[in-house]
Amino acid sequence: MDLSAGIVSQWDETKLKTVLAWIFAQKGHVTRIDVALDDREASVAVETVRLAVEAGQLVSRSKQFKVIQASNHREGTRTGETLYFGSRESQSMLRVYDKRLELQAKGREDAGLYGVRWELEFKQDRAQACAKALLTLDPDDWRAFLVGVLRSYVDFRETTREAESYEKYRAPLVGWWKALTEGFMRCRLVVERIQQRLDDVAAWLANAISPMLAVVVACRGDQFLFEMIYAGTKRWTQKHYALLKQRKRGTPYVLKFS
């Protein structure tokens, strides 16, 4: 069973715990789980984190660190920078990136509500352990647990690359890191509302539904399609009306096939 971020991110804690309980009751396993901690005020820029790593202030068991920068070559603007701690092959990895820039590049109107995202990715045994912990713990304790997991993976201290290991672990925390993790501890667990875009829905219809729809129309005729569309308008909900507001008169959607 594959549950995408778009689905799970809209669940509350009760729904998530119910699904996890069902998975384990069926002797199932969680093979991947992603956890996002959002610095919505962008109080610590991605560049600040990168410079701290370059200065040798990172204390981590992971040896791999990678930086990927994205830009719009036509406009000459930078569209994002992502820091990777760990490797794709390992059971744990951390991504740090500017979620606001990413959403602005996609044209999301709510981009201003986001900041810098710290995203932990767990796989296999680590994912299973994290899922069991979330199921066992009270939701009020999730924040402390997740921040503890983050700090066990990466820590930023007033040290240098040349310092001995014991000196690094005894060094005081860097000011911005102490403030950030304490802020994460106080944050609210929120249900993230995914804003659908009309173009995304149209592209999904074109790529996922159109082949089968073409078969039905070929067998039943155009009238079936018109009747189905009319019946669909009777089932509109708030999310459908929200999509309707995105309609731009005089700009028809052009089908794009990959």
C-alpha positions as CSV (number, residue, x, y, z in Angstrom):
1,M,0.0,0.0,0.0
2,D,1.5,3.4,-1.1
3,L,0.1,6.5,0.6
4,S,1.4,9.7,-0.9
5,A,2.3,12.8,0.9
6,G,-0.7,14.5,-0.6
7,I,-3.0,12.1,1.2
8,V,-1.2,11.6,4.5
9,S,-0.4,15.3,5.0
10,Q,-4.1,16.0,5.3
11,W,-4.8,13.5,8.1
12,D,-5.0,14.5,11.7
13,E,-3.1,12.6,14.4
14,T,-6.1,10.3,15.2
15,K,-6.5,9.2,11.6
16,L,-2.7,8.6,11.3
17,K,-2.6,6.5,14.5
18,T,-5.7,4.5,13.4
19,V,-4.0,3.6,10.0
20,L,-0.7,2.7,11.7
21,A,-2.6,0.5,14.2
22,W,-4.4,-1.3,11.3
23,I,-1.1,-1.8,9.4
24,F,0.6,-3.5,12.4
25,A,-2.5,-5.5,13.2
26,Q,-2.3,-6.9,9.7
27,K,1.3,-7.9,10.4
28,G,2.3,-5.2,7.9
29,H,5.5,-3.1,7.7
30,V,6.1,0.6,7.1
31,T,8.9,0.7,4.5
32,R,9.1,4.5,4.2
33,I,8.0,7.5,6.2
34,D,8.8,11.2,5.7
35,V,8.6,13.7,8.5
36,A,8.6,17.5,7.8
37,L,9.5,20.2,10.3
38,D,8.7,23.6,8.9
39,D,10.5,26.8,9.9
40,R,7.6,28.9,8.5
41,E,9.2,32.2,9.4
42,A,12.4,31.1,7.5
43,S,14.3,32.3,10.6
44,V,17.3,30.1,9.5
45,A,18.1,30.4,5.8
46,V,19.3,27.4,3.9
47,E,22.5,29.3,3.2
48,T,23.1,29.6,7.0
49,V,22.9,25.9,7.3
50,R,25.3,25.3,4.4
51,L,27.8,27.8,5.7
52,A,27.7,26.1,9.1
53,V,28.5,22.8,7.5
54,E,31.4,24.3,5.5
55,A,32.7,25.8,8.8
56,G,32.9,22.4,10.4
57,Q,30.1,23.0,12.9
58,L,28.1,20.0,11.8
59,V,28.2,17.1,14.2
60,S,26.7,14.0,12.6
61,R,27.3,10.3,12.1
62,S,26.5,10.7,8.5
63,K,29.5,11.4,6.3
64,Q,27.8,12.4,3.1
65,F,26.7,16.0,2.4
66,K,25.5,17.3,-0.9
67,V,24.2,20.6,-2.3
68,I,21.9,20.9,-5.3
69,Q,21.0,24.3,-6.7
70,A,18.1,25.0,-9.1
71,S,17.6,28.0,-11.3
72,N,15.6,29.4,-14.2
73,H,18.2,29.9,-16.9
74,R,15.7,32.0,-19.0
75,E,15.0,34.5,-16.3
76,G,18.4,34.2,-14.6
77,T,16.8,33.6,-11.2
78,R,17.6,31.1,-8.5
79,T,14.6,28.9,-7.7
80,G,16.0,26.9,-4.8
81,E,18.8,25.2,-3.0
82,T,18.5,21.8,-1.3
83,L,20.9,20.4,1.2
84,Y,21.2,16.6,1.5
85,F,22.6,14.9,4.6
86,G,23.1,11.2,4.1
87,S,22.7,9.0,1.0
88,R,19.7,7.7,-0.9
89,E,20.9,4.2,-0.2
90,S,20.9,4.6,3.6
91,Q,17.9,4.1,5.8
92,S,18.0,7.7,7.0
93,M,18.4,11.0,5.1
94,L,17.7,14.7,5.8
95,R,16.7,17.3,3.2
96,V,16.8,21.0,4.0
97,Y,15.3,23.3,1.4
98,D,13.3,26.5,0.9
99,K,9.7,25.3,0.5
100,R,8.6,28.9,-0.2
101,L,10.8,29.3,-3.2
102,E,9.7,25.9,-4.5
103,L,6.0,26.8,-4.3
104,Q,6.6,30.2,-5.8
105,A,8.2,28.5,-8.8
106,K,5.1,26.4,-9.2
107,G,2.8,29.5,-9.0
108,R,1.2,28.6,-5.7
109,E,-0.6,31.5,-4.2
110,D,-0.1,30.3,-0.6
111,A,3.7,30.1,-1.0
112,G,4.1,32.9,1.5
113,L,2.8,30.7,4.3
114,Y,5.8,28.4,4.0
115,G,9.5,28.8,4.8
116,V,12.5,26.5,5.2
117,R,11.6,22.8,5.5
118,W,13.6,20.2,7.4
119,E,12.5,16.8,5.9
120,L,13.6,13.5,7.4
121,E,13.2,10.4,5.2
122,F,13.3,7.0,6.9
123,K,13.2,3.7,5.1
124,Q,13.0,0.0,6.0
125,D,13.9,-0.7,9.7
126,R,14.2,3.1,10.5
127,A,10.7,3.7,9.0
128,Q,9.2,0.8,11.0
129,A,10.7,2.1,14.2
130,C,9.5,5.6,13.7
131,A,6.0,4.5,12.8
132,K,5.8,2.3,16.0
133,A,7.0,5.2,18.1
134,L,4.3,7.5,16.6
135,L,1.7,4.9,17.3
136,T,2.8,4.3,20.9
137,L,3.4,8.0,21.9
138,D,0.7,10.5,22.7
139,P,0.4,13.1,19.9
140,D,1.4,15.8,22.4
141,D,4.8,14.0,22.7
142,W,5.4,13.7,18.9
143,R,7.2,17.0,18.7
144,A,9.7,16.2,21.3
145,F,10.3,12.8,19.8
146,L,10.7,14.1,16.2
147,V,13.0,17.0,17.3
148,G,15.1,14.4,19.3
149,V,15.3,12.2,16.1
150,L,16.4,15.3,14.1
151,R,19.1,16.2,16.6
152,S,20.3,12.7,16.8
153,Y,20.9,12.8,13.1
154,V,22.4,16.3,12.8
155,D,23.6,18.8,15.4
156,F,25.3,22.1,15.0
157,R,27.8,23.1,17.7
158,E,30.4,25.8,18.3
159,T,33.3,23.7,17.1
160,T,35.6,23.1,14.1
161,R,36.3,20.3,11.7
162,E,39.7,19.8,13.3
163,A,38.4,19.3,16.8
164,E,38.4,15.8,18.4
165,S,35.1,13.9,18.4
166,Y,34.6,14.2,22.2
167,E,35.2,18.0,22.0
168,K,32.6,18.3,19.3
169,Y,29.9,16.6,21.3
170,R,30.7,18.6,24.4
171,A,30.7,22.0,22.5
172,P,27.7,24.3,23.1
173,L,25.0,24.5,20.5
174,V,25.1,27.1,17.8
175,G,22.7,29.9,18.7
176,W,20.4,29.7,15.7
177,W,20.2,25.9,16.0
178,K,19.3,26.0,19.7
179,A,16.6,28.6,18.9
180,L,15.3,26.6,15.9
181,T,15.0,23.3,17.7
182,E,13.4,24.9,20.7
183,G,10.9,26.5,18.4
184,F,10.1,23.2,16.8
185,M,9.4,21.8,20.3
186,R,6.8,24.6,20.8
187,C,5.2,24.4,17.3
188,R,1.7,23.1,16.7
189,L,1.1,19.9,14.7
190,V,-1.0,21.0,11.8
191,V,-2.9,19.4,8.9
192,E,-1.4,20.7,5.7
193,R,-4.1,21.6,3.2
194,I,-2.9,20.8,-0.3
195,Q,-4.0,23.5,-2.8
196,Q,-4.9,21.8,-6.1
197,R,-4.2,23.6,-9.3
198,L,-6.6,23.4,-12.3
199,D,-3.7,22.7,-14.7
200,D,-2.6,19.8,-12.5
201,V,-6.1,18.3,-12.5
202,A,-6.4,18.7,-16.3
203,A,-3.0,17.1,-16.8
204,W,-4.0,14.2,-14.6
205,L,-7.2,13.7,-16.6
206,A,-5.3,13.8,-19.9
207,N,-2.7,11.3,-18.8
208,A,-4.5,9.0,-16.5
209,I,-8.1,8.9,-17.6
210,S,-8.3,9.8,-21.2
211,P,-7.3,6.4,-22.7
212,M,-10.1,4.5,-20.8
213,L,-12.5,7.4,-21.4
214,A,-11.8,7.2,-25.1
215,V,-12.7,3.4,-25.1
216,V,-16.0,4.1,-23.3
217,V,-17.0,6.9,-25.7
218,A,-16.1,4.8,-28.7
219,C,-18.5,2.1,-27.4
220,R,-21.2,4.3,-25.9
221,G,-21.0,7.4,-28.0
222,D,-20.5,11.1,-27.2
223,Q,-23.9,11.4,-25.5
224,F,-22.6,9.2,-22.6
225,L,-19.8,11.7,-22.0
226,F,-22.1,14.7,-22.0
227,E,-24.5,13.0,-19.6
228,M,-21.6,12.0,-17.3
229,I,-20.2,15.5,-17.2
230,Y,-23.7,16.9,-16.4
231,A,-24.2,14.4,-13.6
232,G,-20.7,15.3,-12.2
233,T,-21.8,18.9,-11.7
234,K,-24.4,17.7,-9.3
235,R,-21.7,16.3,-7.0
236,W,-19.5,19.4,-6.8
237,T,-18.2,20.1,-3.3
238,Q,-16.2,23.1,-1.9
239,K,-13.0,21.8,-3.4
240,H,-14.5,21.7,-6.9
241,Y,-15.8,25.3,-6.5
242,A,-12.4,26.4,-5.4
243,L,-10.9,24.9,-8.6
244,L,-13.6,26.6,-10.7
245,K,-12.4,30.0,-9.4
246,Q,-9.0,29.3,-11.1
247,R,-10.7,29.3,-14.5
248,K,-9.2,31.9,-16.9
249,R,-11.6,33.0,-19.6
250,G,-10.2,32.8,-23.2
251,T,-7.2,30.6,-22.2
252,P,-8.1,27.0,-23.1
253,Y,-6.1,24.1,-21.7
254,V,-3.7,22.5,-24.1
255,L,-3.2,18.8,-23.7
256,K,0.3,17.8,-23.1
257,F,1.3,14.1,-23.4
258,S,4.6,12.7,-22.1
